[in-house]
Amino acid sequence: MSRTCKLFYAIFQFLLLYQGPIVDFTLSMRISDATDDYPEIDQILLHLSRKNTVKKLRINHLPSFNGYGNLTTLCLEYVRIDRKTLKQFLSNNPQLKSFTMVSHNSTWIFTEDEYETMNALFQCLPVIENLTLCVSEIQHLRRGMVPRELATSLVHLKYLCLERMCFLENDWLRFLVLMTRSSPDLEKLRLQVTGITLNKLTSTLLQCKIIRIFN
């Protein structure tokens, strides 16, 4: 058994002995080989789901089971996952109010058929209030193919954070417009951008009527 496996096993044994409720749980580690499979992590996360007390979860390993009944805050950091698997997991956590996704591959590529997947993904977040997406690149959001709004508006969304945005690519701007148009009660927008000056960014947002949403 490797040292990493021994550590996970020790954590699992401790959690088995602990009888009190666990409301906030973080398991975020650098693993030497990202392709390694650690069933001990699944055991830990499955045990926590059975306790049904976890409300805040921060992990870099997506569980292989359905989800958590009372989860309100989820942070996925550098998880290797496709959007369909992510949709399945989110759909089993309907009480999520805060969701952070730091993409492992840093690129989301949308084809025409995948717009339905994107709509379905956000439909799994019916009460979301805080949303943070950290993705370096979004590709193939072609003009004319992007809907004016998402199929289901994010009516509860108050805070939207988009990090690693590169405005040298129009795909990011189209995604930003789509998200803001679909969030009628958005109060705070945080952008971490590259490839554009502040004046140019302000001008671009004004042209797309994004800033006027907050007036």
N, C-alpha and C positions, 0 to 999 in steps of 0.2 A: 504494500500500500504506500503510495507516494505521500510526501509531507502535506501536500495540499489536501488530499483525501482524508488524511488523519485529522487535519484541522476541521474540515467540514463535518466529519464524524463526531468530533468532540463538541462542536456547536450543537449538532442534532441531539446528542445525549444530554447536554445541559438543558435544552428546551424541553425534553421529555420529563426532566425532573422538576422543572419550574411549573408551578401550579397556577400562578396568577395570570391576569390578562395581559396580553401584549398588544398595545395600540399602535405603536410606531416601530417599524422594523426596517433596517438598512443592511443590505449585503452587497457591497460594491468593492470588488477586488480586481487587481490585475492578474490575469491567469496567463501563464507562460505560453501556452499553446491554445489559441482561441478555438481550435477544432476539437479540443479534448471534451469528453463527455463526463460529467460528474453527477451520477445519480444521487449522491448525497445531498446536492443542492435541491433536487426535486423532493427528497424526503423532508428537508427542512421546510420548504414552502408549502408542501402538502399538509404537514403537521400544523402549521400556522393557519391554514385555511379551515381546518377542522375545528380549531379553537373559536373561529368566527368572531374574533375581537379586533383584528387588525384593520385600522382605518387609513394608515399611511404606510406606503411600501416603496422602497427605493432599491432597485436591483439591476444587475446587468446579466441576468439569466431568466428568460421567460419560462414560467412553469409549464409543464406538459399536461396540466389539468385545467378545469374550467375557469375558476377564479375565486374571488372572495366576496362574500355576501354583503359586508358592510364597508368595503373599501371606498374612500372618498378622495384619496390622493395617491397618485401613481407616478413614479419617475423611472423610466427605462433608459439606462445608460449603455450605449454601445452594444446593444443586443442584436445579434444576427437574426433577422426576422423579415418575412415578406408581408406585404400589406394584408393579404387574406388571413394569415395566421393572426396578425395583430387585430384584425376586425373580430375574429372569433373570440379572442381573449377579452377585448373591450366589451363585447356584447353581453358577457357574463358578469360584468361589473357596472351595472347601470346607474350606480349612485356616485360615480366619479364626478367631482367638482373641480379637481385640479389634475392636469395631465401634462407631463414633460416627456418629450421623446428626443433623445440624442442619438442620431442615426449612426450605425456602425459603418455602413458603406458610403455615407455622406451624400448619396445621390438618389433622388426619386425620379424615375423615368415613367412618364404617363403616355400610354398609347390611347387611341380612341376608345377601345373597349374598357380601359381602366378608369375612365371618368365615373362609371357606375361604382367601381370599387372605392373611389375616393368619396363619393356621396355616401355610400354605405358605411364607410369608416367613420364619418362625422355623425351619422345617424346613431351610432353606438354611444355617443356622448350627449344624451338628451338634456342633462342638467349641468354641463360643463360651464365653469365660471372663469377659470384660469387655464390658459393653453400656451405651452412653450414648445416650439419646434426648432430643433437645431440640425439643419440639413444644409450641406454646402451647395448642393446643386439640385435644381428641379428642371427636368428636360421634357421637351415635346408638348408644352402647353401652347399649342398653336392658336393664333388669332382666328376667331370664327368657330373654333372647336370648344372653347371654354364657355360654359354657361354663365349668364349674368350673375346668378346666385346659386348656392348649393340647393339641392332638392329640399333639404330641411334646414331652416334658418337656425343659427346658434343664438337663440333668443336670450339665454342666460349669460352669455359670454361677456365678461367685464374687462378682462385683461388678456391681451394677445402679445406674445413675444416671439419674434422670428429672428433667429441668430444665424450667422455665417452667410448672410444674403450677399449676393454679388449682382449689382445692378448693371453690370456689363451685359448680362443676359436678360432678355425680355421675359423669359419664362417666370423668373422670380417676381417681376412686376405684375404679371397677369395673375399669379397666385395670390399676391398681396391684395390686389383689387377684388378678387373673388372672395377672399376671407373677410375683408372689411364690409363689403356689400351684404354679406350673409350674417353679419353680426350687428343688428339694429341698435343694441344697447351697449355697445363697446365704449368703455370709458378711458382705457389706457392702452396705448400701442407702443411697444418697445422694439426698435429695429437695431440690429447690429449688422452694419453694411460695409462693403468694400467696393472699390471701383467707381466711386462717385463723390463729388464734393457736397458739402452741406447745402449750398445754394442750389445746385443742380437737383439734389434730392427734394428740397422744398418745392422747387418748380415742378418737378415730376408729380409729386403728390397732389399739388394744386390742380394740375392739368387733369388728373384722374379723379378729382373731386373727393379725395380721401380725407384731406385735412378738414374739409367742410362738415364732415360727419361729427366732429367734436365741437363745433361751434354752437 
